[in-house]
Amino acid sequence: MSAIRFDSTKQYYATSSLVVGYALCSSLLAVINKFAITKFNYPGLLTALQYLTSVLGVWVLGKFGFLHHDTFTWDTAKKFLPAAIVFYLAIFTNTNLLRHANVDTFIVFRSLTPLLVALADTTFRRQPCPSKLTFISLLIILGGAVGYVATDSAFTLTAYSWAFAYLVTITTEMVYIKHMVMNLGLNTWGFVLYNNLLSLMMAPIFWVLTGEYSEVFAALGANGGDWFEPVAFTAVSLSCLFGLLISFFGFAARKAISATAFTVTGVVNKFLTVVINVLIWDKHATLFGLVCLLFTLAGGVLYQQSVTGPLRESTASRQTGDADEEDAEENQAKSVSGKHASV
């Protein structure tokens, strides 16, 4: 009994570490990307550099034995391609949203996703319907975020277009990637490799479709402009580094928690993003908006309280009827918290 309790406690702290790692990376990456896109105004190229850094990072660390990733095969790549396309679109719309809007606009549309993901989980993945308390907590998150951004009226049609596109793609990505993580059988670094390598292959297509390639060539013709300006170089380098870190923590956290909990974590951790946003830029919400943000955070805490108890009960009850499925998920979670958490 004591051994089981110890394993359970160890698993709890491992999962918490993954969630905290994802929260910090997500919060800081949003600010870094906003700063990077301000100094390096090529969203497609910026994301491509992030993908390239992640691919090289996984490959090099794998060669030196610091981590293990699944071997790249075209058969697996074909199965993973739809998820990679959705992932690329989510990152692409996210970067362009940050390019045309302030961080506040990004936060409110990001905070709409838990409700949509919960509905999608119930509809398409046949997950249990959220409890009343869980649903109320999601509404509090939504209401607080809407009230927060409602204090800032500096919106444009272009910004809203990218915002709605981001909302659709990020909701799809949250649910579909969760499905791929639990069914494809790759380890965490394998997912990082496939996701970023396939996204890197798709990048030139979007450069042509958006016309960004002409801007890049024009900048190259003009001696590179400010590409190697120290501040811009630092911002892009940090953006690439955190792109690698969030790839690991993001996939690992997806395996350890539900899609809705993963999405709520992404919403709540934007508190740090907002604090830095207030300190750096002058385009942000008023004091009333910050109070609304506290309601969003309270909703996140309420959500965690609403799912902690039922989750434990449901896990115990499903052990008799769904033992095979539970064992598969548990083994995947152990591989993340053990072998990969130590990297």
VOBATI-220386 format. One record per residue (C-alpha): z, x, y; residue number from 1; residue in one letter. Coordinates in nm, 3 decimals. Example, Ala and Ser with C-alpha at 12.3 -4.5 7.8 and 13.67 -1.06 7.14 Angstrom:
<recs>
(rec (0.780 1.230 -0.450) 1 'A')
(rec (0.714 1.367 -0.106) 2 'S')
</recs>
This chain:
<recs>
(rec (0.000 0.000 0.000) 1 'M')
(rec (0.089 0.283 0.240) 2 'S')
(rec (-0.243 0.456 0.161) 3 'A')
(rec (-0.433 0.138 0.244) 4 'I')
(rec (-0.240 0.101 0.568) 5 'R')
(rec (-0.315 0.465 0.656) 6 'F')
(rec (-0.686 0.421 0.587) 7 'D')
(rec (-0.687 0.105 0.795) 8 'S')
(rec (-0.515 0.280 1.087) 9 'T')
(rec (-0.754 0.576 1.061) 10 'K')
(rec (-1.053 0.340 1.062) 11 'Q')
(rec (-0.911 0.156 1.365) 12 'Y')
(rec (-0.877 0.475 1.572) 13 'Y')
(rec (-1.219 0.598 1.461) 14 'A')
(rec (-1.380 0.270 1.566) 15 'T')
(rec (-1.188 0.273 1.895) 16 'S')
(rec (-1.310 0.628 1.964) 17 'S')
(rec (-1.670 0.521 1.909) 18 'L')
(rec (-1.633 0.222 2.141) 19 'V')
(rec (-1.462 0.429 2.411) 20 'V')
(rec (-1.731 0.695 2.382) 21 'G')
(rec (-2.003 0.434 2.420) 22 'Y')
(rec (-1.825 0.273 2.716) 23 'A')
(rec (-1.791 0.600 2.905) 24 'L')
(rec (-2.149 0.706 2.835) 25 'C')
(rec (-2.285 0.365 2.929) 26 'S')
(rec (-2.088 0.349 3.254) 27 'S')
(rec (-2.175 0.699 3.367) 28 'L')
(rec (-2.538 0.678 3.253) 29 'L')
(rec (-2.602 0.373 3.471) 30 'A')
(rec (-2.479 0.561 3.779) 31 'V')
(rec (-2.657 0.884 3.682) 32 'I')
(rec (-2.983 0.699 3.617) 33 'N')
(rec (-2.958 0.521 3.951) 34 'K')
(rec (-2.905 0.854 4.124) 35 'F')
(rec (-3.177 1.023 3.919) 36 'A')
(rec (-3.436 0.752 3.989) 37 'I')
(rec (-3.353 0.785 4.358) 38 'T')
(rec (-3.422 1.158 4.356) 39 'K')
(rec (-3.691 1.153 4.086) 40 'F')
(rec (-3.893 0.836 4.138) 41 'N')
(rec (-4.083 0.832 3.807) 42 'Y')
(rec (-3.903 0.589 3.571) 43 'P')
(rec (-4.148 0.630 3.283) 44 'G')
(rec (-4.133 1.009 3.292) 45 'L')
(rec (-3.755 1.003 3.334) 46 'L')
(rec (-3.705 0.794 3.021) 47 'T')
(rec (-3.959 1.007 2.832) 48 'A')
(rec (-3.755 1.319 2.917) 49 'L')
(rec (-3.447 1.141 2.784) 50 'Q')
(rec (-3.625 1.061 2.456) 51 'Y')
(rec (-3.753 1.419 2.428) 52 'L')
(rec (-3.404 1.561 2.484) 53 'T')
(rec (-3.257 1.333 2.217) 54 'S')
(rec (-3.526 1.421 1.963) 55 'V')
(rec (-3.495 1.797 2.024) 56 'L')
(rec (-3.116 1.774 2.025) 57 'G')
(rec (-3.103 1.601 1.687) 58 'V')
(rec (-3.367 1.832 1.536) 59 'W')
(rec (-3.208 2.156 1.659) 60 'V')
(rec (-2.853 2.056 1.565) 61 'L')
(rec (-2.981 1.945 1.226) 62 'G')
(rec (-3.153 2.281 1.169) 63 'K')
(rec (-2.830 2.466 1.243) 64 'F')
(rec (-2.632 2.238 1.014) 65 'G')
(rec (-2.417 2.073 1.280) 66 'F')
(rec (-2.535 1.727 1.174) 67 'L')
(rec (-2.741 1.554 0.910) 68 'H')
(rec (-3.022 1.313 0.981) 69 'H')
(rec (-3.263 1.131 0.753) 70 'D')
(rec (-3.603 1.293 0.708) 71 'T')
(rec (-3.875 1.136 0.920) 72 'F')
(rec (-4.128 0.947 0.706) 73 'T')
(rec (-4.411 0.722 0.819) 74 'W')
(rec (-4.312 0.447 0.575) 75 'D')
(rec (-3.968 0.419 0.734) 76 'T')
(rec (-4.121 0.459 1.080) 77 'A')
(rec (-4.343 0.156 1.018) 78 'K')
(rec (-4.038 -0.054 0.929) 79 'K')
(rec (-3.848 0.074 1.232) 80 'F')
(rec (-4.138 0.039 1.478) 81 'L')
(rec (-4.061 -0.321 1.592) 82 'P')
(rec (-3.703 -0.221 1.677) 83 'A')
(rec (-3.828 0.089 1.860) 84 'A')
(rec (-4.068 -0.123 2.067) 85 'I')
(rec (-3.788 -0.358 2.168) 86 'V')
(rec (-3.564 -0.061 2.248) 87 'F')
(rec (-3.833 0.102 2.462) 88 'Y')
(rec (-3.894 -0.221 2.654) 89 'L')
(rec (-3.521 -0.262 2.717) 90 'A')
(rec (-3.489 0.090 2.856) 91 'I')
(rec (-3.816 0.059 3.048) 92 'F')
(rec (-3.714 -0.267 3.220) 93 'T')
(rec (-3.363 -0.133 3.279) 94 'N')
(rec (-3.492 0.177 3.460) 95 'T')
(rec (-3.735 -0.024 3.671) 96 'N')
(rec (-3.461 -0.273 3.756) 97 'L')
(rec (-3.245 0.014 3.884) 98 'L')
(rec (-3.549 0.141 4.074) 99 'R')
(rec (-3.603 -0.185 4.264) 100 'H')
(rec (-3.251 -0.331 4.285) 101 'A')
(rec (-2.894 -0.221 4.343) 102 'N')
(rec (-2.639 -0.173 4.068) 103 'V')
(rec (-2.482 -0.513 4.139) 104 'D')
(rec (-2.799 -0.694 4.037) 105 'T')
(rec (-2.810 -0.490 3.718) 106 'F')
(rec (-2.449 -0.583 3.638) 107 'I')
(rec (-2.491 -0.958 3.673) 108 'V')
(rec (-2.793 -0.971 3.445) 109 'F')
(rec (-2.626 -0.734 3.201) 110 'R')
(rec (-2.324 -0.964 3.192) 111 'S')
(rec (-2.538 -1.263 3.101) 112 'L')
(rec (-2.619 -1.108 2.765) 113 'T')
(rec (-2.295 -1.178 2.568) 114 'P')
(rec (-2.353 -1.553 2.582) 115 'L')
(rec (-2.716 -1.518 2.479) 116 'L')
(rec (-2.634 -1.266 2.205) 117 'V')
(rec (-2.360 -1.493 2.068) 118 'A')
(rec (-2.608 -1.783 2.053) 119 'L')
(rec (-2.873 -1.562 1.894) 120 'A')
(rec (-2.624 -1.426 1.639) 121 'D')
(rec (-2.535 -1.782 1.540) 122 'T')
(rec (-2.894 -1.906 1.533) 123 'T')
(rec (-3.086 -1.618 1.379) 124 'F')
(rec (-2.827 -1.405 1.197) 125 'R')
(rec (-2.623 -1.704 1.071) 126 'R')
(rec (-2.299 -1.571 1.213) 127 'Q')
(rec (-2.006 -1.814 1.265) 128 'P')
(rec (-2.006 -2.006 1.592) 129 'C')
(rec (-1.776 -1.855 1.856) 130 'P')
(rec (-1.433 -2.014 1.877) 131 'S')
(rec (-1.337 -2.215 2.183) 132 'K')
(rec (-1.127 -1.929 2.319) 133 'L')
(rec (-1.411 -1.684 2.261) 134 'T')
(rec (-1.660 -1.914 2.432) 135 'F')
(rec (-1.426 -1.963 2.729) 136 'I')
(rec (-1.384 -1.586 2.762) 137 'S')
(rec (-1.762 -1.543 2.767) 138 'L')
(rec (-1.789 -1.809 3.037) 139 'L')
(rec (-1.522 -1.625 3.242) 140 'I')
(rec (-1.724 -1.305 3.213) 141 'I')
(rec (-2.037 -1.485 3.323) 142 'L')
(rec (-1.868 -1.673 3.609) 143 'G')
(rec (-1.697 -1.362 3.741) 144 'G')
(rec (-2.018 -1.160 3.736) 145 'A')
(rec (-2.220 -1.436 3.904) 146 'V')
(rec (-1.956 -1.472 4.176) 147 'G')
(rec (-1.954 -1.096 4.224) 148 'Y')
(rec (-2.325 -1.060 4.283) 149 'V')
(rec (-2.349 -1.386 4.478) 150 'A')
(rec (-2.186 -1.201 4.766) 151 'T')
(rec (-2.489 -0.972 4.790) 152 'D')
(rec (-2.808 -1.147 4.898) 153 'S')
(rec (-3.030 -0.837 4.916) 154 'A')
(rec (-3.259 -0.948 4.634) 155 'F')
(rec (-3.637 -0.931 4.616) 156 'T')
(rec (-3.894 -1.103 4.394) 157 'L')
(rec (-3.985 -0.770 4.236) 158 'T')
(rec (-3.623 -0.696 4.155) 159 'A')
(rec (-3.570 -1.041 4.003) 160 'Y')
(rec (-3.887 -1.009 3.795) 161 'S')
(rec (-3.761 -0.686 3.642) 162 'W')
(rec (-3.416 -0.839 3.604) 163 'A')
(rec (-3.543 -1.136 3.401) 164 'F')
(rec (-3.761 -0.905 3.191) 165 'A')
(rec (-3.456 -0.688 3.128) 166 'Y')
(rec (-3.245 -0.992 3.032) 167 'L')
(rec (-3.497 -1.102 2.770) 168 'V')
(rec (-3.551 -0.757 2.619) 169 'T')
(rec (-3.185 -0.648 2.614) 170 'I')
(rec (-3.078 -0.972 2.443) 171 'T')
(rec (-3.348 -0.930 2.179) 172 'T')
(rec (-3.261 -0.563 2.138) 173 'E')
(rec (-2.888 -0.629 2.092) 174 'M')
(rec (-2.947 -0.872 1.804) 175 'V')
(rec (-3.250 -0.716 1.637) 176 'Y')
(rec (-3.122 -0.358 1.645) 177 'I')
(rec (-2.796 -0.479 1.488) 178 'K')
(rec (-3.003 -0.628 1.206) 179 'H')
(rec (-3.193 -0.302 1.159) 180 'M')
(rec (-2.874 -0.094 1.162) 181 'V')
(rec (-2.719 -0.296 0.883) 182 'M')
(rec (-3.030 -0.325 0.663) 183 'N')
(rec (-3.252 -0.018 0.696) 184 'L')
(rec (-3.011 0.229 0.537) 185 'G')
(rec (-3.047 0.521 0.780) 186 'L')
(rec (-2.748 0.718 0.898) 187 'N')
(rec (-2.653 0.729 1.267) 188 'T')
(rec (-2.850 1.044 1.355) 189 'W')
(rec (-3.143 0.912 1.155) 190 'G')
(rec (-3.150 0.607 1.380) 191 'F')
(rec (-3.127 0.828 1.688) 192 'V')
(rec (-3.421 1.038 1.566) 193 'L')
(rec (-3.645 0.745 1.474) 194 'Y')
(rec (-3.562 0.543 1.785) 195 'N')
(rec (-3.624 0.822 2.034) 196 'N')
(rec (-3.922 0.982 1.858) 197 'L')
(rec (-4.109 0.652 1.829) 198 'L')
(rec (-4.019 0.566 2.190) 199 'S')
(rec (-4.149 0.907 2.301) 200 'L')
(rec (-4.478 0.833 2.124) 201 'M')
(rec (-4.508 0.503 2.311) 202 'M')
(rec (-4.434 0.653 2.654) 203 'A')
(rec (-4.795 0.758 2.741) 204 'P')
(rec (-4.915 0.401 2.680) 205 'I')
(rec (-4.681 0.264 2.943) 206 'F')
(rec (-4.765 0.548 3.183) 207 'W')
(rec (-5.125 0.427 3.175) 208 'V')
(rec (-5.043 0.055 3.187) 209 'L')
(rec (-4.813 0.093 3.487) 210 'T')
(rec (-5.031 0.349 3.667) 211 'G')
(rec (-4.742 0.594 3.689) 212 'E')
(rec (-4.962 0.871 3.550) 213 'Y')
(rec (-5.157 0.876 3.878) 214 'S')
(rec (-4.835 0.926 4.073) 215 'E')
(rec (-4.731 1.207 3.840) 216 'V')
(rec (-5.067 1.384 3.870) 217 'F')
(rec (-5.062 1.340 4.247) 218 'A')
(rec (-4.716 1.499 4.260) 219 'A')
(rec (-4.837 1.786 4.040) 220 'L')
(rec (-5.133 1.835 4.271) 221 'G')
(rec (-4.898 1.853 4.565) 222 'A')
(rec (-4.715 2.148 4.409) 223 'N')
(rec (-4.463 1.930 4.229) 224 'G')
(rec (-4.302 1.788 4.543) 225 'G')
(rec (-3.925 1.797 4.508) 226 'D')
(rec (-3.931 1.804 4.127) 227 'W')
(rec (-3.734 2.130 4.113) 228 'F')
(rec (-3.500 2.051 4.398) 229 'E')
(rec (-3.151 2.143 4.266) 230 'P')
(rec (-2.995 1.798 4.316) 231 'V')
(rec (-3.287 1.618 4.148) 232 'A')
(rec (-3.294 1.871 3.865) 233 'F')
(rec (-2.920 1.826 3.806) 234 'T')
(rec (-2.947 1.447 3.810) 235 'A')
(rec (-3.237 1.446 3.561) 236 'V')
(rec (-3.060 1.697 3.335) 237 'S')
(rec (-2.743 1.487 3.328) 238 'L')
(rec (-2.951 1.178 3.263) 239 'S')
(rec (-3.113 1.344 2.961) 240 'C')
(rec (-2.779 1.472 2.827) 241 'L')
(rec (-2.611 1.133 2.852) 242 'F')
(rec (-2.921 0.976 2.700) 243 'G')
(rec (-2.853 1.182 2.387) 244 'L')
(rec (-2.482 1.101 2.385) 245 'L')
(rec (-2.533 0.728 2.429) 246 'I')
(rec (-2.787 0.729 2.147) 247 'S')
(rec (-2.518 0.845 1.904) 248 'F')
(rec (-2.231 0.637 2.039) 249 'F')
(rec (-2.453 0.332 2.079) 250 'G')
(rec (-2.578 0.328 1.719) 251 'F')
(rec (-2.238 0.423 1.578) 252 'A')
(rec (-2.064 0.146 1.774) 253 'A')
(rec (-2.325 -0.107 1.659) 254 'R')
(rec (-2.232 -0.032 1.300) 255 'K')
(rec (-1.859 -0.056 1.366) 256 'A')
(rec (-1.842 -0.382 1.566) 257 'I')
(rec (-2.028 -0.710 1.600) 258 'S')
(rec (-2.335 -0.748 1.823) 259 'A')
(rec (-2.146 -0.973 2.067) 260 'T')
(rec (-1.845 -0.738 2.085) 261 'A')
(rec (-2.085 -0.448 2.143) 262 'F')
(rec (-2.249 -0.641 2.426) 263 'T')
(rec (-1.918 -0.739 2.587) 264 'V')
(rec (-1.813 -0.374 2.577) 265 'T')
(rec (-2.127 -0.288 2.770) 266 'G')
(rec (-2.044 -0.552 3.030) 267 'V')
(rec (-1.678 -0.461 3.080) 268 'V')
(rec (-1.739 -0.087 3.106) 269 'N')
(rec (-1.951 -0.154 3.415) 270 'K')
(rec (-1.621 -0.159 3.606) 271 'F')
(rec (-1.641 0.219 3.634) 272 'L')
(rec (-2.004 0.183 3.740) 273 'T')
(rec (-1.903 -0.055 4.020) 274 'V')
(rec (-1.624 0.176 4.142) 275 'V')
(rec (-1.863 0.469 4.169) 276 'I')
(rec (-2.127 0.243 4.323) 277 'N')
(rec (-1.885 0.139 4.598) 278 'V')
(rec (-1.798 0.502 4.668) 279 'L')
(rec (-2.157 0.634 4.674) 280 'I')
(rec (-2.383 0.358 4.813) 281 'W')
(rec (-2.335 0.110 5.092) 282 'D')
(rec (-2.521 -0.178 4.923) 283 'K')
(rec (-2.257 -0.356 4.723) 284 'H')
(rec (-2.048 -0.671 4.714) 285 'A')
(rec (-1.760 -0.765 4.944) 286 'T')
(rec (-1.387 -0.781 4.868) 287 'L')
(rec (-1.440 -1.131 4.727) 288 'F')
(rec (-1.701 -0.986 4.495) 289 'G')
(rec (-1.455 -0.725 4.369) 290 'L')
(rec (-1.205 -1.004 4.294) 291 'V')
(rec (-1.476 -1.177 4.092) 292 'C')
(rec (-1.525 -0.855 3.904) 293 'L')
(rec (-1.159 -0.863 3.800) 294 'L')
(rec (-1.226 -1.203 3.644) 295 'F')
(rec (-1.509 -1.046 3.448) 296 'T')
(rec (-1.275 -0.777 3.318) 297 'L')
(rec (-1.011 -1.041 3.236) 298 'A')
(rec (-1.274 -1.229 3.040) 299 'G')
(rec (-1.349 -0.913 2.843) 300 'G')
(rec (-0.982 -0.867 2.755) 301 'V')
(rec (-0.953 -1.235 2.658) 302 'L')
(rec (-1.259 -1.199 2.436) 303 'Y')
(rec (-1.108 -0.903 2.251) 304 'Q')
(rec (-0.787 -1.100 2.196) 305 'Q')
(rec (-0.982 -1.402 2.070) 306 'S')
(rec (-1.175 -1.211 1.803) 307 'V')
(rec (-0.912 -0.964 1.678) 308 'T')
(rec (-0.707 -1.208 1.471) 309 'G')
(rec (-0.989 -1.420 1.326) 310 'P')
(rec (-1.186 -1.105 1.240) 311 'L')
(rec (-0.909 -0.977 1.016) 312 'R')
(rec (-0.868 -1.315 0.846) 313 'E')
(rec (-1.239 -1.360 0.790) 314 'S')
(rec (-1.266 -1.010 0.643) 315 'T')
(rec (-0.997 -1.091 0.390) 316 'A')
(rec (-1.147 -1.427 0.300) 317 'S')
(rec (-1.497 -1.290 0.249) 318 'R')
(rec (-1.386 -1.019 0.007) 319 'Q')
(rec (-1.402 -1.261 -0.287) 320 'T')
(rec (-1.732 -1.428 -0.211) 321 'G')
(rec (-1.929 -1.155 -0.032) 322 'D')
(rec (-1.794 -0.835 -0.189) 323 'A')
(rec (-2.128 -0.657 -0.213) 324 'D')
(rec (-2.217 -0.721 0.151) 325 'E')
(rec (-1.872 -0.616 0.271) 326 'E')
(rec (-1.883 -0.293 0.066) 327 'D')
(rec (-2.221 -0.202 0.215) 328 'A')
(rec (-2.099 -0.256 0.570) 329 'E')
(rec (-1.775 -0.068 0.500) 330 'E')
(rec (-1.961 0.231 0.360) 331 'N')
(rec (-2.185 0.242 0.668) 332 'Q')
(rec (-1.881 0.223 0.895) 333 'A')
(rec (-1.711 0.506 0.704) 334 'K')
(rec (-2.015 0.728 0.735) 335 'S')
(rec (-2.003 0.685 1.112) 336 'V')
(rec (-1.629 0.732 1.156) 337 'S')
(rec (-1.608 1.023 0.913) 338 'G')
(rec (-1.907 1.252 0.895) 339 'K')
(rec (-2.062 1.172 1.233) 340 'H')
(rec (-1.751 1.128 1.443) 341 'A')
(rec (-1.656 1.485 1.378) 342 'S')
(rec (-1.984 1.626 1.512) 343 'V')
</recs>
